[in-house]
Amino acid sequence: MHIGDKIYKLRRLNNETMNDLVKQTGLSQSWLSDIESGKKQRADFNKICAIAKHYEVSLEYFQDDYLDSDEHEDIIPLTGETRVKSMKSLCLTG
């Protein structure tokens, strides 16, 4: 599953439109559309951090091999201290 599919899956699981995600993260709709459609295969780290923070998921979720099988059907969000530590240490904040 490529990164755009994973973002799309998160949006659908959270009943959000592309416009909802754009408003919540400040990402451009054209970039998000290109990623989700597969037109762009690689994503800027800070943009992925913004999406991970918004959906409260680990950055591991976006790795190439994560969710490639049905064994990871449920997306488990990071919570509490683990989430704060992971996001602060890995994602740059503006």
N, C-alpha and C positions, 0 to 999 in steps of 0.2 A: 504494500500500500504506500503510495507516495505522499509526500507532505500535504499536498492540496486535498487529497482524500481524507486525511486525518483531520484537517481543519474543518472541512465540510461536515464530517461525522460529528465533531464537537458542536458545531453550530446547530445541527439537526437535533442532537440529543438535548440541547438546551433551548429548543424552539426559538432560535434566533435567525433573523434574516441576515444577509450579507451587510445590509445597511445598519442593522443593530450592532454588529461587530465593529464596523467602521466607526460608528459614533462612540462606542465604549473604549476603543483602543487608539483612535487617532490615525489609524492606517488608511491608506488611500484605497478607494474602491477598485480602481484599475489594477493595483498591485494584487489585492486579494482575489479578484476575478482571475487574473493571470495565474496565480498560484493554484487556485482551486481547479481551474480548467486543465492544468498541466502545461500551459504555455511556458511558464517558468518552472524549472525543476529545483532550483536552489533558492533559499531564502536568507535574508539578512538576519543575523543572530538577534539583534535588538527587536526586530519585528516578531520573531518567534517568542521571545521573552514576553512581549506585550500580550500575545495570545495566551501563552501559558499562565501568566498572572491572571488574566481575565477569567479563564476557565478553571483556575486553581489546579492545574495538572503539572506533573513533573516534566522537565525538559526531555526526559527519556522517552516520553510518549512520541516525540517527533523523530526519534532515531529511525533509520531505514528498516531495521529488523523488528522493531517494536510494533505489535499489532499485525504482523504479517500472517499470523495464524489465528484460528478461532479460540485458542486458549486464553487470549487477552480480550475477550468480548466486553468485559466491564472495564471502565476507565476509573481508576481509583485516584481521587484527588489527594494532594498533599494537604496536611492540616497542621495547625499549631506551629510548634517550634521547628519541626522538620521543614515545613513549607517556607517559613521565614528564612531559615538558614540557607536552603537551596536557592531560593530566588535572589537573596541579597548577594550571595557569593558568586552566582553565575550570571545574573542579568545586570546590565548597566542601567542605572536609573538616571532620568533626566533631571 
